[in-house]
Amino acid sequence: MANPDKSTIERLRNKAKQSTCKFRISALGFNKSGICVIARSNKQQFSRKGGGFHAERLVMQEARSRGVCRILICRIGKGGAMRPIDPCPQCQSIADKLGIIIDTIPEE
């Protein structure tokens, strides 16, 4: 998944634009055949200031039932450009336990 095609990138952008968070992030989950089986964007959580539900974590909640083995995440800026992102340590730890690889889109 090192070089996702244009339709995958566009799907990530469109999903991230659905987020109401300050940092708009999306995640796509792919099965062993490379087919996208789930798409999520991050969501606000009001229990603590600045916290939210990570897009990749939302994908991992359904990973087992959908056969997800790879997650692709991206963050878009105000102008729609891809921005740098890495999964947080907690999400990376969960992905490692589930045997899921998390990839990121390079910055434009």
N, C-alpha and C positions, 0 to 999 in steps of 0.2 A: 504494500500500500504506500510505498515511498512516493510515487507520483500519481496521485488520484486524477481521474479525468475531469474535464470541465463540468460535466453534469453533476459529479459528486461534489465538487467545490461549490457549484451554484446551489445545490441542495443544502449544504452546510451553511452558506450565507443566508439563504431564505429562512432556515430554521432559527439561526441566531437572531435574525431581525424580529422574530416573534417574542423574544425575551423582553421583559420590562425592567430588567436589572441594569445597573450602571455599566457593568461589563457584560456585553452580550456574547454568550458562549453557546455553542451547539455541539452535539455529539451524535455520531452515527455508529450503530452496531452492525458488524458484518459476521456472517456465519462462515463455516469452513470453505464454502464454495465461492466466497467473496461477494455474496449477495447482501445488500443492505436490508436488514430485517426490523430495524427500529431506529427512530430519530427522536431526539429530545433536545430542548433548550433549557438553560438554567432558569430557576424560579426563585422569587423572593420568599424569604422566611422572616416573619415578623417577631419571632421569639427573642432575637438578639439583633442589635443594630449591625448592619453590614453583612450579616450572614445570609446564606441562601442555599438552595438545593442545587448541587453541581450537576451539570448536564450528564457528565460521564457516570455519576453515581446513579442517576435516574435510569440510565441504560443498564447498568449493572444489576439493578433491582429485578429486571426482567431477563437478564442474560441467560440464565439456566434454561428457562422455558422456551426461549427463542433460539438457543444454540449459538449465542454470540461468543466469538473467540478473539475478535479484534475490534477496537473502538478507535474512531478517528475524531479528534476534537479540534475546534477552531474558535478563535475570538475575533470579532470584527470591531473596528473603531467607528467613530461617529460618521466618517465619510464612507464607510463600507469596505475599507481596506482590511486585509488580514493583519492581525497583530500577533506578537509572540505569546505563547501560552505553553505551560507544562501542567500536568496533573498535580494536584496538591499531594503531600506525602500520604494522607489518609486514603485518598482515592487510589493512589498507586499501590499502596499496601493491600487494599481490598482486591484490586485487579490481579496482583501477583498471587494472592490466595486462590482466586478463581481460575487462574491460568489464562487470563485475558491480557493481550498486548494492547497498550494505549499508544497510538501514533498521533503526531500533531502535524498541522499544515504549516509550512514555512512562511515567514513574514513576507509580504509583498514589497 
